[in-house]
Amino acid sequence: MPLSLDGEALRLKDDDDVAVALRPLAPGEQVRFPDRTIAVTVAVPSGHKLAVRAIEAGALIRKYGQVIGRAVAPIAAGEHVHVHNVEGTRGRGDLAEVTP
């Protein structure tokens, strides 16, 4: 599990699209991983997700190496990833089950 170099976020798998904030993150802060640095663009509460790369609208989003939802709008690297920009894809009767 790649912990950020400063201990502020955790990316569970290298190919995850998101990391989990381990403390509240403010706009302008930087979260550094061995392979990238992410500039926080909006406040991200502790325990919430932060995009580690740009995610296109409609793209599947991975956390734990598993699909956790689909972006309903473009999400910039450093942006808060939550119910305002992600729709669930599992357990919904109106969508076919998403497979990675």
Backbone as ProteinMPNN parsed JSONL, in Angstrom:
{"seq_chain_A": "MPLSLDGEALRLKDDDDVAVALRPLAPGEQVRFPDRTIAVTVAVPSGHKLAVRAIEAGALIRKYGQVIGRAVAPIAAGEHVHVHNVEGTRGRGDLAEVTP", "coords_chain_A": {"N_chain_A": [[0.827, -1.18, 0.0], [0.804, 2.021, -1.053], [1.766, 4.57, 0.847], [1.584, 8.068, 1.043], [4.501, 10.151, 0.728], [4.599, 12.025, 2.719], [2.819, 11.045, 4.537], [0.15, 11.781, 4.382], [-1.847, 10.745, 2.783], [-3.292, 7.742, 1.413], [-2.855, 5.404, -1.066], [-4.322, 2.629, -2.171], [-3.773, 0.672, -4.132], [-1.401, 0.557, -6.809], [-2.514, 1.166, -9.317], [-4.829, 2.515, -8.703], [-7.289, 5.111, -9.021], [-7.762, 6.934, -7.119], [-6.798, 8.287, -3.906], [-6.89, 7.954, -0.35], [-7.552, 10.484, 1.922], [-5.732, 11.047, 4.838], [-5.903, 12.944, 6.684], [-7.543, 16.127, 7.028], [-7.317, 17.852, 3.949], [-6.162, 20.788, 2.406], [-6.897, 23.228, -0.182], [-4.239, 23.817, -2.455], [-2.275, 22.491, -1.017], [0.237, 19.913, -1.306], [0.38, 16.516, -2.151], [2.58, 13.935, -1.962], [3.631, 11.142, -3.708], [5.739, 8.293, -4.392], [5.766, 8.095, -7.212], [4.445, 10.341, -8.199], [3.283, 13.735, -7.746], [0.597, 15.342, -6.264], [-1.369, 18.158, -6.539], [-3.559, 19.533, -4.325], [-6.798, 20.594, -5.094], [-9.284, 21.367, -4.105], [-10.895, 21.479, -0.882], [-10.477, 18.479, 0.938], [-11.989, 16.263, 2.983], [-10.841, 14.398, 5.875], [-10.506, 10.914, 5.438], [-11.885, 10.883, 3.078], [-11.907, 10.643, -0.561], [-9.343, 11.467, -2.925], [-8.576, 12.531, -6.129], [-5.995, 11.036, -7.956], [-5.14, 11.313, -10.478], [-6.224, 12.784, -13.572], [-9.625, 12.227, -14.359], [-11.837, 11.19, -16.756], [-15.175, 12.201, -17.672], [-17.626, 9.745, -17.322], [-15.807, 7.698, -17.095], [-14.674, 4.7, -15.486], [-13.976, 4.369, -12.01], [-11.349, 3.466, -9.896], [-10.627, 1.973, -6.769], [-8.969, 0.277, -4.198], [-8.103, -1.416, -6.128], [-10.369, -2.14, -7.396], [-13.407, -1.489, -9.23], [-15.231, 1.268, -8.172], [-17.132, 3.027, -8.911], [-18.521, 5.395, -11.313], [-17.393, 8.239, -13.037], [-19.335, 11.162, -13.073], [-18.871, 13.543, -14.118], [-16.093, 15.39, -15.493], [-13.137, 14.892, -13.568], [-10.627, 16.498, -11.974], [-7.114, 15.927, -11.37], [-6.265, 15.941, -7.975], [-8.694, 16.754, -7.041], [-11.608, 16.507, -4.896], [-13.192, 13.427, -4.571], [-16.289, 12.187, -4.596], [-19.786, 11.751, -3.712], [-20.855, 13.815, -5.248], [-19.624, 13.804, -7.705], [-19.411, 11.227, -8.57], [-21.046, 8.246, -9.537], [-22.543, 5.339, -8.205], [-21.964, 1.996, -9.336], [-22.536, -0.586, -8.775], [-24.868, -3.011, -7.621], [-27.124, -1.777, -8.542], [-30.274, -1.768, -9.965], [-30.893, -0.552, -12.35], [-28.725, -0.502, -13.983], [-26.43, -2.458, -15.931], [-24.331, -4.878, -14.445], [-21.077, -3.775, -13.721], [-18.028, -4.795, -14.969], [-14.563, -5.107, -14.355]], "CA_chain_A": [[0.0, 0.0, 0.0], [1.652, 3.209, -1.126], [1.489, 5.721, 1.69], [2.274, 9.234, 0.502], [5.782, 10.378, 1.389], [4.356, 12.856, 3.896], [1.861, 10.36, 5.4], [-1.129, 12.474, 4.356], [-2.833, 10.031, 1.978], [-3.007, 6.335, 1.158], [-3.351, 4.835, -2.324], [-4.3, 1.217, -1.821], [-3.139, -0.073, -5.226], [-0.697, 1.477, -7.695], [-3.345, 1.599, -10.451], [-6.031, 3.203, -8.228], [-7.508, 6.478, -9.482], [-7.953, 7.775, -5.948], [-6.122, 8.013, -2.64], [-7.713, 8.341, 0.795], [-6.924, 11.503, 2.768], [-5.582, 10.597, 6.217], [-6.208, 14.137, 7.478], [-8.133, 17.099, 6.102], [-6.382, 18.456, 3.004], [-6.622, 22.106, 1.966], [-6.453, 23.611, -1.521], [-2.87, 24.307, -2.54], [-1.323, 21.535, -0.443], [0.711, 18.887, -2.229], [0.507, 15.154, -1.635], [3.655, 13.333, -2.75], [3.832, 9.699, -3.768], [7.007, 8.056, -5.093], [5.654, 8.235, -8.667], [3.723, 11.546, -8.62], [2.886, 14.726, -6.752], [-0.745, 15.811, -6.558], [-1.736, 19.431, -5.925], [-4.957, 19.51, -3.881], [-7.494, 21.721, -5.72], [-10.408, 21.736, -3.244], [-10.795, 20.826, 0.427], [-10.803, 17.056, 0.979], [-12.046, 15.86, 4.391], [-10.175, 13.166, 6.286], [-11.271, 9.716, 5.12], [-12.486, 11.002, 1.756], [-11.036, 10.323, -1.682], [-8.663, 12.502, -3.688], [-8.16, 12.002, -7.437], [-4.538, 11.059, -8.14], [-4.944, 11.593, -11.905], [-7.454, 13.269, -14.192], [-10.587, 11.168, -14.678], [-12.811, 11.696, -17.722], [-16.591, 11.922, -17.421], [-18.019, 8.419, -17.809], [-14.768, 6.693, -16.821], [-14.775, 3.926, -14.259], [-13.031, 4.813, -10.988], [-10.845, 2.331, -9.121], [-10.068, 2.068, -5.414], [-8.69, -1.104, -3.778], [-7.931, -2.204, -7.339], [-11.711, -2.521, -7.837], [-14.264, -0.387, -9.669], [-16.136, 1.737, -7.114], [-18.149, 3.898, -9.487], [-18.259, 6.023, -12.612], [-17.377, 9.702, -12.957], [-20.475, 11.792, -13.736], [-18.307, 14.771, -14.689], [-14.628, 15.306, -15.441], [-12.556, 15.096, -12.245], [-9.216, 16.86, -12.123], [-6.19, 15.431, -10.344], [-6.287, 16.803, -6.799], [-10.07, 17.092, -6.683], [-12.365, 15.641, -3.994], [-13.978, 12.431, -5.296], [-17.353, 11.817, -3.655], [-21.096, 11.559, -4.327], [-21.193, 14.902, -6.172], [-19.035, 13.59, -9.031], [-19.317, 9.782, -8.815], [-22.257, 7.453, -9.34], [-22.279, 3.936, -7.951], [-22.246, 1.118, -10.474], [-22.842, -1.945, -8.303], [-26.089, -3.165, -6.842], [-28.187, -0.946, -9.091], [-31.123, -2.504, -10.897], [-31.039, 0.147, -13.623], [-27.479, -0.62, -14.76], [-25.815, -3.785, -15.999], [-23.176, -4.977, -13.542], [-19.826, -3.347, -14.345], [-16.895, -5.679, -14.691], [-13.305, -4.437, -14.717]], "C_chain_A": [[0.874, 1.246, 0.0], [1.125, 4.362, -0.269], [2.219, 6.902, 1.063], [3.527, 9.503, 1.327], [5.635, 11.205, 2.663], [3.34, 12.234, 4.854], [0.478, 10.976, 5.405], [-2.214, 11.738, 3.588], [-2.35, 8.611, 1.714], [-3.654, 5.922, -0.146], [-3.223, 3.334, -2.157], [-3.642, 0.331, -2.87], [-2.499, 0.936, -6.179], [-1.559, 1.981, -8.847], [-4.651, 2.257, -10.014], [-6.083, 4.626, -8.789], [-7.603, 7.459, -8.326], [-7.045, 7.338, -4.806], [-7.054, 8.484, -1.538], [-6.928, 9.342, 1.635], [-6.887, 10.994, 4.209], [-5.716, 11.752, 7.208], [-6.872, 15.112, 6.522], [-7.047, 17.741, 5.242], [-6.977, 19.759, 2.485], [-6.145, 22.39, 0.548], [-5.045, 24.205, -1.474], [-1.84, 23.395, -1.91], [-0.894, 20.55, -1.524], [0.847, 17.564, -1.493], [1.497, 14.451, -2.544], [3.687, 11.818, -2.58], [5.148, 9.476, -4.495], [6.936, 8.328, -6.6], [4.938, 9.501, -9.126], [3.487, 12.477, -7.435], [1.549, 15.284, -7.187], [-0.978, 17.118, -5.814], [-3.227, 19.382, -5.59], [-5.643, 20.759, -4.427], [-8.672, 22.227, -4.908], [-10.233, 21.013, -1.916], [-11.252, 19.369, 0.324], [-10.817, 16.646, 2.451], [-11.271, 14.57, 4.653], [-11.086, 11.978, 6.009], [-11.944, 9.747, 3.761], [-11.442, 10.78, 0.678], [-10.554, 11.576, -2.408], [-8.252, 11.873, -5.017], [-6.644, 12.12, -7.575], [-4.154, 11.277, -9.604], [-6.258, 12.153, -12.427], [-8.322, 12.075, -14.58], [-11.639, 11.777, -15.603], [-14.226, 11.366, -17.283], [-16.939, 10.576, -18.056], [-17.012, 7.323, -17.519], [-15.059, 5.958, -15.519], [-13.673, 4.373, -13.306], [-12.649, 3.619, -10.131], [-10.284, 2.768, -7.776], [-9.983, 0.635, -4.941], [-8.402, -1.998, -4.967], [-9.252, -2.656, -7.927], [-12.469, -1.288, -8.304], [-15.206, -0.028, -8.531], [-17.234, 2.637, -7.653], [-17.71, 4.448, -10.821], [-18.322, 7.538, -12.418], [-18.579, 10.268, -13.709], [-20.081, 13.116, -14.386], [-16.798, 14.592, -14.721], [-14.148, 15.62, -14.022], [-11.072, 15.361, -12.447], [-8.379, 16.169, -11.06], [-6.198, 16.44, -9.202], [-7.666, 17.173, -6.317], [-10.667, 16.062, -5.717], [-13.23, 14.714, -4.845], [-15.018, 11.894, -4.316], [-18.679, 11.766, -4.42], [-21.491, 12.658, -5.317], [-20.604, 14.692, -7.575], [-18.832, 12.116, -9.379], [-20.694, 9.16, -8.63], [-21.842, 6.012, -9.104], [-22.653, 3.099, -9.155], [-22.624, -0.291, -10.043], [-24.123, -1.938, -7.491], [-27.235, -2.299, -7.334], [-28.981, -1.754, -10.106], [-31.233, -1.85, -12.264], [-29.781, 0.091, -14.487], [-27.034, -2.075, -14.812], [-24.611, -3.772, -15.066], [-21.893, -4.623, -14.296], [-18.734, -4.343, -13.967], [-15.623, -4.979, -15.147], [-12.728, -4.954, -16.008]], "O_chain_A": [[1.605, 1.492, 0.959], [0.158, 5.033, -0.63], [3.351, 6.756, 0.602], [3.598, 9.122, 2.495], [6.452, 11.096, 3.577], [3.027, 12.832, 5.884], [-0.301, 10.731, 6.326], [-3.392, 12.069, 3.725], [-1.155, 8.321, 1.783], [-4.864, 6.071, -0.319], [-2.113, 2.823, -2.015], [-3.013, -0.667, -2.521], [-3.003, 2.047, -6.335], [-1.365, 3.104, -9.312], [-5.505, 2.534, -10.857], [-5.049, 5.259, -9.002], [-7.533, 8.672, -8.525], [-6.589, 6.197, -4.744], [-7.919, 9.328, -1.774], [-5.785, 9.087, 2.014], [-7.91, 10.557, 4.737], [-5.65, 11.552, 8.421], [-6.772, 14.937, 5.308], [-5.99, 18.124, 5.743], [-8.163, 19.82, 2.164], [-5.119, 21.864, 0.117], [-4.707, 24.983, -0.582], [-0.653, 23.497, -2.222], [-1.581, 20.378, -2.531], [1.355, 17.498, -0.373], [1.288, 14.373, -3.754], [3.758, 11.294, -1.468], [5.635, 10.39, -5.161], [7.927, 8.745, -7.2], [4.827, 9.727, -10.331], [3.492, 12.055, -6.279], [1.378, 15.658, -8.347], [-0.806, 17.182, -4.597], [-4.06, 19.207, -6.48], [-5.136, 21.867, -4.251], [-9.029, 23.401, -5.01], [-9.493, 20.032, -1.84], [-12.273, 19.066, -0.293], [-9.775, 16.675, 3.105], [-11.077, 13.756, 3.75], [-12.281, 12.017, 6.302], [-12.516, 8.745, 3.33], [-10.244, 10.733, 0.958], [-11.252, 12.587, -2.492], [-7.647, 10.801, -5.034], [-6.078, 13.187, -7.338], [-2.974, 11.411, -9.925], [-7.295, 12.004, -11.782], [-7.828, 11.056, -15.061], [-12.262, 12.78, -15.255], [-14.452, 10.366, -16.601], [-16.577, 10.313, -19.203], [-17.32, 6.142, -17.678], [-15.617, 6.523, -14.578], [-12.571, 4.714, -13.736], [-13.508, 2.853, -9.694], [-9.579, 3.77, -7.658], [-10.865, -0.161, -5.263], [-8.449, -3.221, -4.84], [-9.271, -3.466, -8.855], [-12.213, -0.178, -7.837], [-15.895, -0.89, -7.987], [-18.169, 2.976, -6.927], [-16.693, 4.047, -11.387], [-19.198, 8.049, -11.721], [-18.819, 9.897, -14.858], [-20.867, 13.726, -15.111], [-16.273, 13.717, -14.033], [-14.688, 16.505, -13.358], [-10.355, 14.541, -13.022], [-8.874, 15.861, -9.975], [-6.144, 17.648, -9.432], [-7.806, 17.839, -5.292], [-10.277, 14.894, -5.723], [-13.928, 15.177, -5.748], [-14.679, 11.234, -3.334], [-18.681, 11.741, -5.651], [-22.377, 12.445, -6.144], [-21.043, 15.335, -8.528], [-18.165, 11.791, -10.361], [-21.419, 9.494, -7.694], [-20.902, 5.519, -9.728], [-23.558, 3.454, -9.909], [-23.0, -1.109, -10.883], [-24.42, -0.984, -6.771], [-28.217, -2.107, -6.618], [-28.403, -2.358, -11.009], [-31.619, -2.502, -13.235], [-29.784, 0.591, -15.612], [-27.233, -2.831, -13.861], [-23.948, -2.745, -14.923], [-21.66, -5.126, -15.395], [-18.551, -4.681, -12.798], [-15.602, -4.336, -16.197], [-11.674, -4.49, -16.442]]}, "name": "protein", "num_of_chains": 1, "seq": "MPLSLDGEALRLKDDDDVAVALRPLAPGEQVRFPDRTIAVTVAVPSGHKLAVRAIEAGALIRKYGQVIGRAVAPIAAGEHVHVHNVEGTRGRGDLAEVTP"}
